[in-house]
């Protein structure tokens, strides 16, 4: 069942020369988590506000459970869309306890049903010992769980999360990603997550909408976006990506690091740029090697090596954290690529 659908949605803010979002289409199925991913100014928050009803599209359709919620200027207001919101700053009521914050959106329930629902939600998010505490008495992670619990309590059609982890330190952020993912999965909730962090999108989302300057660059699973990016922007945004020149010659692409399989459809003689990721390259130290190690960055679980190819291009290689090779060592390269991602030379900015 499709819970949310955007069909060719565009919006330009007053006094703006460019569209905030332009011709955006995607669907969200029941129980899915979809990430709106992209840099600042790419249109992520605008799309979230369009779904919530805080903004209205100039063109296109926004449908919730098949119903057009903004038609001919007649738009369903946010409070009637059945949507739960988790804001960046959590927006908890400081004068209300945990249980009172969660109960805030349940005023239409009877007192006994409201109490039962609050107890269920509090237990589900692991806040039972803190139910009578106030927001200032909670850690950042606990406040986030209260905000999520309050959003889930009315059984919304969809939960919208606007960069909910940005105020947390790195360790807490990782922990809360796991906790929030588990809660959404256990409740079967449909959710939309706004983030500029591709790792966050990868670990939480079933589908990703990757945006750039208000336009849809790619829509698909995390695996598809990482392994088969459709544009150089996508390739570079979702992980370290290097590009080396190649020449299509029949069934192969000739490059300085060897011949690669050509399944691109480019004609012989076409000049292309081949995407190389650090995990595509193994290093073999050799005195006769033609590639030089320029630098090593220790990253805990891995070492990231900066390499200079004999033609001068720079690429990177990730190796096990215990694989330590001195700078200026000569190496040969062994490719581990399972597929070749290729762009026309004109598409890749130098």
Order of alpha helices (4+ residues) and beta strands (2+ residues): beta-beta-beta-alpha-beta-beta-beta-beta-beta-alpha-alpha-alpha-beta-alpha-beta-alpha-beta-beta-alpha-alpha-beta-beta-beta-beta-beta-beta-beta-beta-beta-beta
